[in-house]
């Protein structure tokens, strides 16, 4: 360990050019100054100063130590200033895609509240496109949203596969219109579902529209139809539907908004979201609903 007292004394000797001048500046006796420098040299196992009766010069290692000492003492002062300052307060306005309002985000919000108890987290959950519009109008500071891969905007967090989702008993009858449970327009997953069906020349009908994740999930569980989710955010109790439905394009989850100032609560929240990574794809969806022509539509 490099004692900050030794480093401070060494820097004073290097800056002032002598032990006597350093001792006066630090309010120490010259023997104490010499002792600090000797201990620092012993700790690193290198000679840092060349001394004679008239001059003191830095060795090559001493010049290197000057840089290290300034950095170490500077970082120490930053830490002291941070904890000596008032506890941050204020408000962070964050929009979150409806699909991510889950245990994954709850854990992030809890950690943020523990770290910054005096900072209010103003959370708005909703569809990604309206959230992006609110961000553009300055009504939100940041938005954690989905976006098509062709429209890059913000900090990419992860890419995800879109999947058709139903219950383990869901069956899609070939030739019948595909029953859809969707978010209202404008919805990225709704648009992706309709586009894929149109490309595949499959007929469809909107059997239920819900503007919240809970309502959407409940409708699918009730057998009203199939929905489209990113694989990492498939709600508990629902499973991917395999067969009988066209492939879907990928989606991206991004964090959009102005770049926060380092050291601020908003910067801490951004770091927490980025560090959390993609939600775990639960082994919780081991069953896969399979389309079978001979079985009637579950709804």
SERO-4910 file (N, C-alpha, C, O; in steps of 0.05 Angstrom, whole numbers):
BEGIN
 pado doro    nc1    nc2    nc3   cac1   cac2   cac3    cc1    cc2    cc3    oc1    oc2    oc3
  Unk    A     17    -24      0      0      0      0     18     25      0     38     26     14
  Unk    A     10     45    -15     24     70    -16     10     90      1    -12    100     -5
  Unk    A     22     97     24     10    115     43      7    143     30     26    154     20
  Unk    A    -17    155     30    -21    181     19     -3    202     32      5    222     18
  Unk    A      4    199     57     22    218     70     50    217     57     62    238     53
  Unk    A     60    193     51     85    191     38     84    204     10    102    218      2
  Unk    A     62    198     -4     59    209    -31     58    240    -31     70    253    -48
  Unk    A     44    251    -12     41    280    -10     69    292     -4     76    313    -15
  Unk    A     83    280     14    110    290     21    129    288     -3    143    307     -9
  Unk    A    128    265    -17    145    262    -40    139    283    -61    157    294    -73
  Unk    A    113    288    -66    106    309    -86    116    336    -78    125    352    -95
  Unk    A    115    343    -53    124    369    -43    154    371    -47    164    393    -55
  Unk    A    169    350    -42    198    350    -46    204    354    -76    221    370    -84
  Unk    A    189    339    -93    193    341   -122    186    369   -132    201    380   -149
  Unk    A    165    380   -122    156    407   -132    174    430   -122    179    449   -136
  Unk    A    182    427    -96    198    449    -84    228    446    -90    243    466    -88
  Unk    A    237    422    -97    265    418   -103    283    414    -79    307    416    -82
  Unk    A    272    408    -56    289    404    -33    274    394     -8    250    400     -6
  Unk    A    288    381      9    276    370     34    269    393     53    248    392     66
  Unk    A    287    412     55    282    434     74    257    450     66    240    456     83
  Unk    A    256    457     41    233    473     32    207    457     35    186    468     42
  Unk    A    208    430     29    184    413     33    176    412     62    152    413     68
  Unk    A    195    410     79    189    409    108    175    434    117    155    433    132
  Unk    A    184    458    108    172    483    116    143    484    105    125    493    119
  Unk    A    139    476     80    113    477     68     93    459     81     69    465     83
  Unk    A    103    436     90     85    416    103     82    419    133     65    407    145
  Unk    A     99    437    144     99    440    173    110    416    188    101    409    210
  Unk    A    130    403    176    142    379    187    172    385    192    183    404    181
  Unk    A    185    368    208    213    369    211    226    355    187    214    338    175
  Unk    A    251    363    181    264    351    158    268    321    161    266    307    141
  Unk    A    274    311    185    277    282    188    251    267    181    252    246    169
  Unk    A    228    279    187    202    267    180    199    265    150    189    245    140
  Unk    A    206    287    136    204    287    107    222    265     95    214    250     78
  Unk    A    247    263    105    265    243     95    254    215    101    257    197     84
  Unk    A    243    211    124    232    185    131    209    177    112    207    154    104
  Unk    A    191    196    106    169    190     88    179    182     61    168    163     49
  Unk    A    199    196     50    209    189     24    223    161     25    219    146      6
  Unk    A    238    155     46    251    129     48    230    107     49    234     86     36
  Unk    A    208    111     64    188     90     65    174     86     38    167     63     31
  Unk    A    170    108     24    158    105     -3    177     90    -22    168     73    -37
  Unk    A    202     96    -20    222     82    -37    223     53    -30    226     35    -47
  Unk    A    222     47     -4    222     19      5    198      4     -4    199    -20    -11
  Unk    A    175     17     -4    150      4    -12    150     -4    -42    140    -25    -49
  Unk    A    162     13    -59    163      7    -87    188     -7    -96    190    -17   -118
  Unk    A    208     -7    -78    234    -20    -84    250     -6   -105    265    -19   -119
  Unk    A    247     20   -107    262     36   -127    272     62   -114    259     72    -96
  Unk    A    294     72   -125    304     98   -116    289    119   -132    288    118   -157
  Unk    A    277    138   -118    260    159   -131    274    186   -134    267    202   -151
  Unk    A    294    190   -116    307    216   -115    338    212   -114    347    193   -101
  Unk    A    352    230   -127    382    231   -125    388    255   -108    381    277   -115
  Unk    A    402    251    -85    407    273    -66    437    278    -64    453    259    -65
  Unk    A    445    303    -61    472    310    -51    468    333    -32    446    340    -24
  Unk    A    490    345    -25    488    366     -4    474    391    -14    466    407      2
  Unk    A    472    394    -40    460    419    -51    435    415    -67    418    433    -67
  Unk    A    432    392    -80    409    389    -99    394    363    -94    405    344    -82
  Unk    A    369    363   -103    353    338   -103    341    336   -131    328    354   -141
  Unk    A    345    313   -144    335    309   -171    319    283   -172    325    264   -158
  Unk    A    299    282   -190    283    258   -194    298    238   -211    311    246   -230
  Unk    A    296    213   -203    306    191   -221    284    186   -242    262    199   -241
  Unk    A    289    169   -261    268    161   -280    244    150   -266    221    156   -273
  Unk    A    249    133   -246    226    121   -231    212    143   -215    188    142   -211
  Unk    A    228    163   -205    216    185   -190    197    201   -208    176    210   -198
  Unk    A    204    206   -233    187    220   -251    161    205   -256    139    216   -258
  Unk    A    164    178   -258    139    162   -262    122    163   -237     98    165   -239
  Unk    A    135    163   -213    120    164   -188    105    190   -185     83    191   -173
  Unk    A    116    212   -195    101    238   -194     74    235   -207     54    244   -195
  Unk    A     73    223   -230     47    220   -244     28    202   -228      4    208   -225
  Unk    A     39    179   -218     22    162   -202     12    175   -177    -12    173   -170
  Unk    A     29    190   -163     22    203   -138      0    224   -142    -19    225   -127
  Unk    A      3    240   -164    -17    260   -169    -44    246   -175    -65    256   -166
  Unk    A    -44    225   -190    -69    211   -196    -82    199   -171   -106    201   -167
  Unk    A    -65    185   -155    -76    172   -131    -88    193   -112   -110    190   -102
  Unk    A    -73    215   -107    -83    235    -88   -107    250   -100   -125    258    -85
  Unk    A   -107    253   -126   -130    266   -139   -155    250   -136   -176    260   -130
  Unk    A   -153    223   -141   -176    206   -138   -186    205   -109   -210    204   -104
  Unk    A   -167    205    -91   -174    205    -62   -190    230    -56   -210    229    -41
  Unk    A   -182    253    -66   -196    278    -61   -224    278    -73   -243    288    -62
  Unk    A   -226    266    -97   -252    264   -110   -271    248    -93   -294    255    -90
  Unk    A   -261    226    -81   -278    209    -64   -287    225    -39   -310    224    -31
  Unk    A   -268    239    -27   -275    255     -3   -295    277    -10   -313    281      5
  Unk    A   -291    290    -33   -309    311    -41   -337    300    -46   -357    313    -39
  Unk    A   -338    276    -58   -364    264    -65   -380    258    -39   -403    265    -37
  Unk    A   -367    246    -20   -381    238      4   -385    261     24   -402    260     41
  Unk    A   -370    282     20   -373    305     37   -396    323     27   -406    339     43
  Unk    A   -403    321      2   -423    338    -10   -451    329     -1   -454    308     11
  Unk    A   -471    346     -6   -499    339      2   -509    316    -15   -501    312    -37
  Unk    A   -527    300     -3   -538    278    -16   -555    287    -40   -571    305    -37
  Unk    A   -551    276    -64   -566    285    -87   -596    283    -84   -606    264    -71
  Unk    A   -610    302    -94   -639    301    -94   -649    310   -122   -633    319   -138
  Unk    A   -675    308   -126   -686    316   -152   -704    295   -163   -716    279   -148
  Unk    A   -706    294   -190   -725    276   -203   -713    267   -229   -701    282   -244
  Unk    A   -717    241   -235   -710    230   -261   -735    220   -275   -750    204   -263
  Unk    A   -740    230   -299   -765    222   -313   -758    201   -334   -744    206   -354
  Unk    A   -767    177   -329   -759    154   -345   -784    141   -357   -803    134   -343
  Unk    A   -783    137   -384   -804    121   -397   -794     93   -401   -771     89   -409
  Unk    A   -812     73   -397   -804     45   -400   -825     31   -417   -849     33   -412
  Unk    A   -815     16   -436   -833      0   -453   -850    -18   -435   -841    -30   -416
  Unk    A   -876    -19   -442   -895    -35   -426   -885    -64   -422   -889    -75   -400
  Unk    A   -872    -75   -442   -862   -103   -440   -841   -107   -418   -837   -130   -409
  Unk    A   -828    -86   -410   -806    -88   -391   -814    -81   -362   -797    -81   -344
  Unk    A   -839    -75   -358   -849    -69   -331   -853    -96   -317   -875   -106   -316
  Unk    A   -832   -106   -307   -832   -133   -295   -812   -134   -272   -802   -114   -263
  Unk    A   -807   -159   -262   -788   -162   -240   -760   -152   -248   -746   -141   -232
  Unk    A   -754   -155   -274   -728   -145   -284   -724   -116   -278   -704   -107   -267
  Unk    A   -744    -99   -285   -741    -71   -281   -746    -64   -251   -734    -45   -241
  Unk    A   -763    -78   -238   -768    -73   -209   -742    -75   -193   -738    -59   -175
  Unk    A   -725    -94   -199   -700    -97   -185   -682    -73   -190   -668    -64   -172
  Unk    A   -682    -63   -215   -666    -39   -221   -676    -15   -206   -660      0   -194
  Unk    A   -702    -11   -205   -714     11   -191   -708     10   -161   -703     31   -148
  Unk    A   -709    -14   -150   -703    -17   -121   -674    -10   -115   -669      3    -95
  Unk    A   -655    -19   -132   -627    -12   -127   -623     18   -129   -608     30   -114
  Unk    A   -636     30   -149   -633     59   -152   -644     74   -128   -631     93   -119
  Unk    A   -666     65   -117   -678     79    -94   -661     76    -70   -658     95    -54
  Unk    A   -648     53    -66   -630     49    -44   -605     67    -46   -596     78    -26
  Unk    A   -595     71    -70   -572     87    -75   -578    117    -73   -561    132    -63
  Unk    A   -602    125    -82   -609    153    -83   -637    157    -71   -656    162    -85
  Unk    A   -639    154    -45   -666    155    -32   -680    182    -35   -705    183    -32
  Unk    A   -666    203    -40   -678    229    -43   -684    238    -71   -694    260    -76
  Unk    A   -678    220    -90   -684    225   -118   -710    210   -126   -712    186   -123
  Unk    A   -730    225   -136   -755    213   -144   -752    202   -172   -742    215   -190
  Unk    A   -762    177   -176   -762    165   -202   -790    167   -214   -808    153   -205
  Unk    A   -793    185   -233   -818    190   -246   -821    171   -269   -809    176   -291
  Unk    A   -835    149   -265   -836    127   -285   -862    128   -302   -884    130   -291
  Unk    A   -858    127   -328   -880    126   -347   -878    100   -363   -858     97   -378
  Unk    A   -897     82   -360   -897     58   -376   -917     61   -400   -938     74   -397
  Unk    A   -909     50   -422   -927     53   -445   -915     40   -470   -895     26   -469
  Unk    A   -927     46   -493   -918     36   -518   -893     52   -527   -890     75   -521
  Unk    A   -875     39   -541   -849     51   -547   -852     76   -565   -838     96   -559
  Unk    A   -868     76   -585   -870     99   -603   -880    124   -588   -868    145   -591
  Unk    A   -902    122   -573   -910    146   -557   -889    155   -537   -886    179   -532
  Unk    A   -875    136   -525   -854    144   -506   -832    159   -520   -821    179   -510
  Unk    A   -824    150   -544   -804    164   -560   -813    192   -567   -797    211   -567
  Unk    A   -839    195   -573   -849    221   -580   -848    240   -555   -842    263   -558
  Unk    A   -854    229   -532   -853    245   -507   -824    254   -501   -819    276   -492
  Unk    A   -806    236   -507   -777    242   -504   -769    265   -522   -755    283   -514
  Unk    A   -778    264   -547   -772    285   -566   -784    312   -557   -772    333   -563
  Unk    A   -806    312   -544   -819    336   -534   -807    347   -508   -815    368   -498
  Unk    A   -788    332   -497   -775    340   -472   -791    333   -448   -785    344   -426
  Unk    A   -811    315   -450   -827    307   -427   -814    285   -411   -823    279   -389
  Unk    A   -794    272   -422   -779    251   -409   -749    257   -411   -740    269   -430
  Unk    A   -734    247   -391   -705    250   -392   -692    227   -408   -674    231   -423
  Unk    A   -703    203   -403   -693    179   -417   -717    161   -423   -738    163   -410
  Unk    A   -713    143   -443   -734    124   -450   -721     97   -456   -703     95   -472
  Unk    A   -731     76   -443   -722     48   -448   -743     35   -465   -764     27   -455
  Unk    A   -738     32   -491   -759     26   -510   -749      5   -531   -726     -1   -533
  Unk    A   -769     -6   -545   -764    -23   -568   -762     -5   -593   -774     16   -594
  Unk    A   -747    -15   -613   -747     -1   -638   -740    -22   -660   -727    -41   -656
  Unk    A   -750    -16   -684   -742    -34   -707   -712    -31   -712   -701     -9   -708
  Unk    A   -699    -52   -720   -671    -52   -724   -662    -33   -746   -639    -24   -747
  Unk    A   -680    -25   -764   -673     -7   -786   -673     22   -778   -667     39   -794
  Unk    A   -681     28   -753   -683     56   -745   -666     60   -719   -677     64   -698
  Unk    A   -639     59   -721   -623     61   -698   -626     88   -684   -625    109   -696
  Unk    A   -629     87   -658   -633    112   -642   -627    105   -613   -640     89   -601
  Unk    A   -606    118   -602   -600    113   -574   -579     92   -570   -567     82   -589
  Unk    A   -576     84   -546   -556     64   -538   -568     36   -539   -587     30   -525
  Unk    A   -557     20   -557   -567     -7   -560   -561    -24   -535   -538    -25   -527
  Unk    A   -582    -36   -524   -578    -53   -500   -577    -82   -508   -558    -97   -500
  Unk    A   -596    -91   -524   -594   -118   -535   -614   -121   -558   -633   -106   -561
  Unk    A   -608   -141   -575   -626   -149   -597   -641   -174   -588   -631   -190   -573
  Unk    A   -665   -176   -598   -682   -198   -589   -699   -209   -613   -705   -195   -632
  Unk    A   -705   -234   -610   -723   -248   -630   -752   -244   -622   -759   -247   -599
  Unk    A   -768   -236   -641   -797   -235   -637   -809   -262   -641   -802   -277   -660
  Unk    A   -828   -270   -624   -841   -297   -626   -871   -294   -623   -881   -276   -609
  Unk    A   -885   -312   -636   -914   -314   -631   -918   -329   -605   -904   -348   -599
  Unk    A   -937   -320   -589   -940   -330   -562   -969   -337   -557   -988   -323   -564
  Unk    A   -973   -360   -543   -999   -369   -535   -997   -385   -509   -977   -383   -495
  Unk    A  -1018   -401   -504  -1017   -419   -481  -1006   -446   -491  -1005   -450   -515
  Unk    A   -999   -464   -473   -989   -490   -482  -1010   -505   -498  -1003   -524   -513
  Unk    A  -1036   -498   -496  -1057   -511   -510  -1066   -497   -536  -1084   -506   -550
  Unk    A  -1053   -475   -542  -1061   -459   -565  -1056   -476   -591  -1035   -488   -595
  Unk    A  -1076   -475   -608  -1074   -488   -634  -1083   -468   -656  -1103   -454   -652
  Unk    A  -1068   -467   -677  -1074   -450   -700  -1085   -467   -722  -1072   -486   -732
  Unk    A  -1110   -462   -731  -1122   -478   -752  -1115   -468   -779  -1121   -445   -785
  Unk    A  -1101   -483   -795  -1093   -474   -822  -1118   -466   -838  -1138   -479   -838
  Unk    A  -1115   -443   -852  -1137   -433   -868  -1156   -414   -854  -1168   -397   -867
  Unk    A  -1157   -416   -827  -1174   -397   -812  -1158   -372   -807  -1134   -372   -805
  Unk    A  -1172   -349   -805  -1158   -324   -797  -1144   -327   -770  -1155   -338   -752
  Unk    A  -1120   -318   -769  -1104   -320   -744  -1116   -299   -724  -1117   -275   -730
  Unk    A  -1124   -309   -700  -1135   -291   -680  -1112   -276   -666  -1094   -289   -655
  Unk    A  -1113   -250   -666  -1091   -234   -655  -1100   -219   -630  -1121   -207   -629
  Unk    A  -1082   -220   -610  -1085   -202   -586  -1063   -182   -588  -1039   -189   -588
  Unk    A  -1070   -157   -590  -1050   -137   -597  -1052   -112   -580  -1073   -106   -568
  Unk    A  -1030    -96   -579  -1031    -69   -568  -1045    -51   -589  -1045    -58   -612
  Unk    A  -1056    -29   -580  -1068    -10   -599  -1046      3   -616  -1023      3   -608
  Unk    A  -1054     15   -638  -1034     30   -654  -1027     56   -639  -1044     67   -625
  Unk    A  -1002     66   -642   -980     54   -657   -965     34   -639   -955     42   -618
  Unk    A   -963     10   -648   -948    -11   -633   -929    -25   -652   -937    -33   -674
  Unk    A   -904    -27   -644   -884    -39   -661   -890    -69   -665   -888    -79   -688
  Unk    A   -897    -83   -644   -902   -112   -646   -927   -117   -662   -929   -136   -678
  Unk    A   -947   -100   -659   -971   -103   -676   -965    -99   -705   -974   -115   -722
  Unk    A   -949    -79   -712   -942    -74   -739   -925    -97   -751   -929   -105   -774
  Unk    A   -907   -108   -734   -891   -131   -743   -908   -156   -748   -904   -170   -768
  Unk    A   -928   -160   -731   -945   -183   -734   -962   -181   -760   -963   -201   -775
  Unk    A   -974   -158   -765   -991   -155   -789   -974   -156   -814   -982   -168   -834
  Unk    A   -950   -144   -813   -932   -145   -837   -924   -173   -844   -924   -181   -867
  Unk    A   -917   -189   -823   -909   -217   -828   -932   -234   -840   -928   -250   -858
  Unk    A   -956   -230   -829   -979   -245   -839   -986   -237   -868   -994   -253   -884
  Unk    A   -984   -211   -874   -990   -201   -901   -969   -212   -921   -976   -220   -943
  Unk    A   -943   -213   -913   -923   -224   -931   -928   -254   -936   -924   -264   -958
  Unk    A   -938   -268   -915   -944   -296   -918   -972   -302   -930   -979   -325   -934
  Unk    A   -987   -280   -937  -1013   -282   -948  -1032   -298   -930  -1048   -314   -939
  Unk    A  -1029   -293   -904  -1046   -306   -884  -1068   -286   -875  -1062   -262   -870
  Unk    A  -1092   -295   -873  -1114   -278   -863  -1112   -276   -833  -1101   -294   -820
  Unk    A  -1122   -255   -822  -1121   -250   -793  -1145   -234   -784  -1159   -221   -800
  Unk    A  -1149   -234   -758  -1170   -217   -746  -1160   -209   -718  -1147   -224   -704
  Unk    A  -1166   -184   -710  -1158   -175   -683  -1181   -183   -664  -1203   -172   -665
  Unk    A  -1174   -203   -648  -1194   -214   -629  -1195   -198   -603  -1216   -199   -589
  Unk    A  -1174   -184   -597  -1173   -168   -572  -1151   -147   -574  -1130   -152   -584
  Unk    A  -1157   -123   -564  -1138   -102   -562  -1135    -93   -533  -1155    -89   -520
  Unk    A  -1110    -92   -523  -1105    -84   -495  -1082    -65   -495  -1062    -69   -508
  Unk    A  -1084    -43   -479  -1063    -23   -478  -1043    -28   -456  -1025    -11   -452
  Unk    A  -1046    -49   -440  -1028    -55   -419  -1019    -84   -420  -1034   -102   -430
  Unk    A   -995    -90   -410   -984   -117   -411  -1002   -137   -397  -1006   -159   -407
  Unk    A  -1012   -129   -374  -1029   -148   -358  -1054   -156   -374  -1062   -179   -375
  Unk    A  -1066   -136   -387  -1090   -142   -403  -1084   -159   -427  -1099   -178   -434
  Unk    A  -1062   -154   -440  -1053   -170   -463  -1048   -199   -455  -1058   -217   -468
  Unk    A  -1034   -202   -433  -1027   -229   -423  -1052   -244   -415  -1055   -268   -421
  Unk    A  -1071   -230   -402  -1095   -243   -392  -1112   -253   -416  -1123   -274   -415
  Unk    A  -1113   -236   -437  -1129   -244   -461  -1117   -269   -474  -1132   -286   -483
  Unk    A  -1091   -270   -476  -1078   -294   -488  -1083   -319   -471  -1089   -340   -481
  Unk    A  -1080   -315   -445  -1085   -338   -426  -1114   -348   -428  -1120   -371   -424
  Unk    A  -1132   -329   -434  -1160   -337   -437  -1167   -350   -463  -1189   -359   -468
  Unk    A  -1147   -353   -481  -1151   -367   -506  -1162   -350   -528  -1174   -360   -547
  Unk    A  -1160   -323   -525  -1172   -306   -545  -1155   -304   -571  -1165   -295   -591
  Unk    A  -1130   -312   -569  -1114   -311   -593  -1084   -312   -586  -1077   -319   -563
  Unk    A  -1067   -305   -605  -1039   -305   -601  -1029   -276   -601  -1041   -258   -614
  Unk    A  -1007   -271   -588   -994   -244   -587   -965   -247   -596   -955   -269   -599
  Unk    A   -952   -224   -599   -924   -223   -607   -908   -210   -585   -915   -188   -576
  Unk    A   -887   -224   -575   -870   -213   -555   -841   -218   -563   -835   -236   -578
  Unk    A   -822   -201   -553   -794   -208   -554   -790   -232   -536   -802   -235   -515
  Unk    A   -773   -250   -545   -770   -276   -531   -762   -272   -501   -770   -287   -484
  Unk    A   -745   -251   -496   -736   -248   -468   -757   -237   -449   -753   -237   -425
  Unk    A   -780   -228   -460   -800   -216   -442   -827   -230   -445   -848   -219   -439
  Unk    A   -827   -256   -454   -851   -271   -455   -863   -274   -427   -849   -284   -409
  Unk    A   -888   -266   -422   -899   -267   -395   -901   -296   -384   -903   -315   -400
  Unk    A   -899   -299   -358   -901   -325   -346   -928   -338   -353   -949   -325   -355
  Unk    A   -926   -364   -358   -950   -379   -365   -956   -380   -395   -973   -396   -403
  Unk    A   -942   -364   -411   -946   -365   -440   -921   -377   -453   -899   -376   -441
  Unk    A   -924   -388   -477   -903   -402   -490   -902   -394   -520   -923   -386   -531
  Unk    A   -879   -397   -533   -878   -392   -562   -895   -413   -576   -897   -436   -568
  Unk    A   -908   -403   -598   -925   -421   -614   -909   -429   -639   -899   -411   -654
  Unk    A   -905   -454   -643   -888   -464   -664   -905   -475   -687   -924   -490   -683
  Unk    A   -899   -467   -711   -912   -479   -735   -937   -464   -742   -952   -454   -725
  Unk    A   -942   -462   -768   -967   -450   -777   -967   -420   -778   -987   -408   -787
  Unk    A   -946   -407   -769   -945   -378   -769   -918   -368   -781   -898   -382   -778
  Unk    A   -918   -346   -795   -894   -336   -809   -873   -327   -789   -879   -319   -767
  Unk    A   -848   -327   -798   -826   -317   -782   -828   -287   -778   -840   -273   -795
  Unk    A   -817   -277   -756   -818   -249   -749   -790   -237   -749   -771   -251   -743
  Unk    A   -788   -211   -755   -762   -198   -754   -753   -193   -726   -769   -195   -707
  Unk    A   -727   -188   -723   -716   -181   -697   -725   -154   -688   -734   -137   -703
  Unk    A   -721   -149   -662   -727   -123   -650   -703   -114   -633   -687   -131   -625
  Unk    A   -700    -88   -628   -679    -78   -611   -690    -64   -587   -711    -50   -589
  Unk    A   -677    -67   -565   -683    -51   -541   -661    -31   -537   -637    -38   -536
  Unk    A   -669     -6   -535   -649     16   -534   -656     35   -511   -679     35   -501
  Unk    A   -636     49   -502   -640     70   -482   -634     97   -496   -612    103   -503
  Unk    A   -655    113   -499   -653    138   -514   -656    161   -495   -668    160   -474
  Unk    A   -643    183   -503   -645    208   -487   -618    222   -487   -598    213   -498
  Unk    A   -618    245   -474   -593    261   -473   -572    246   -455   -579    232   -437
  Unk    A   -547    249   -462   -525    236   -447   -523    249   -420   -519    274   -418
  Unk    A   -526    234   -398   -526    246   -371   -498    253   -363   -478    241   -372
  Unk    A   -496    273   -345   -470    281   -333   -461    259   -314   -476    249   -298
  Unk    A   -435    251   -317   -424    230   -300   -426    239   -271   -422    262   -264
  Unk    A   -432    219   -254   -434    225   -225   -461    233   -216   -466    237   -192
  Unk    A   -480    237   -234   -507    246   -227   -525    221   -223   -518    199   -232
  Unk    A   -548    224   -209   -566    202   -206   -575    190   -232   -578    165   -235
  Unk    A   -581    207   -252   -589    196   -278   -568    179   -291   -573    159   -303
  Unk    A   -543    188   -288   -520    172   -299   -519    145   -284   -514    124   -297
  Unk    A   -524    145   -258   -524    120   -243   -546    101   -253   -542     77   -255
  Unk    A   -569    112   -259   -591     96   -268   -585     84   -296   -591     61   -301
  Unk    A   -574    100   -313   -566     90   -340   -546     67   -337   -549     46   -350
  Unk    A   -526     70   -319   -507     49   -315   -520     23   -304   -513      1   -312
  Unk    A   -539     26   -286   -553      3   -275   -569    -12   -297   -568    -36   -298
  Unk    A   -583      3   -314   -598    -10   -335   -580    -24   -355   -585    -47   -363
  Unk    A   -557    -11   -362   -539    -23   -381   -526    -48   -369   -522    -69   -382
  Unk    A   -519    -47   -343   -506    -70   -330   -525    -93   -325   -517   -116   -323
  Unk    A   -551    -88   -324   -571   -109   -318   -572   -129   -341   -578   -152   -337
  Unk    A   -566   -119   -366   -567   -137   -389   -595   -146   -396   -614   -138   -384
  Unk    A   -596   -163   -415   -621   -174   -425   -635   -190   -403   -622   -206   -389
  Unk    A   -662   -187   -400   -676   -205   -381   -671   -234   -388   -669   -242   -411
  Unk    A   -670   -250   -366   -665   -278   -370   -688   -291   -386   -711   -286   -380
  Unk    A   -681   -306   -407   -701   -322   -421   -706   -346   -404   -690   -365   -403
  Unk    A   -729   -346   -390   -734   -367   -371   -734   -394   -384   -744   -398   -406
  Unk    A   -723   -413   -369   -726   -440   -376   -754   -447   -367   -764   -469   -366
  Unk    A   -767   -425   -362   -794   -425   -352   -814   -429   -374   -838   -432   -368
  Unk    A   -805   -431   -399   -823   -435   -421   -814   -460   -436   -809   -459   -460
  Unk    A   -813   -483   -422   -803   -507   -435   -822   -518   -456   -813   -530   -476
  Unk    A   -848   -515   -452   -867   -525   -471   -870   -506   -494   -868   -482   -491
  Unk    A   -876   -518   -518   -880   -501   -541   -906   -510   -554   -910   -534   -560
  Unk    A   -924   -491   -557   -950   -498   -570   -944   -505   -599   -929   -491   -613
  Unk    A   -957   -526   -609   -951   -535   -636   -978   -534   -652   -998   -543   -643
  Unk    A   -976   -522   -676   -999   -520   -693  -1006   -548   -704   -988   -561   -716
  Unk    A  -1030   -557   -701  -1039   -583   -711  -1064   -579   -727  -1084   -569   -716
  Unk    A  -1064   -587   -753  -1088   -582   -769  -1113   -595   -759  -1135   -586   -764
  Unk    A  -1109   -618   -746  -1133   -634   -739  -1146   -624   -713  -1168   -633   -706
  Unk    A  -1133   -605   -699  -1145   -596   -673  -1158   -569   -677  -1146   -552   -690
  Unk    A  -1181   -565   -666  -1196   -540   -670  -1182   -517   -655  -1167   -521   -636
  Unk    A  -1189   -493   -664  -1178   -469   -652  -1186   -468   -622  -1210   -472   -615
  Unk    A  -1167   -462   -605  -1172   -462   -576  -1192   -441   -568  -1205   -444   -547
  Unk    A  -1195   -419   -583  -1213   -398   -574  -1240   -402   -587  -1259   -386   -582
***
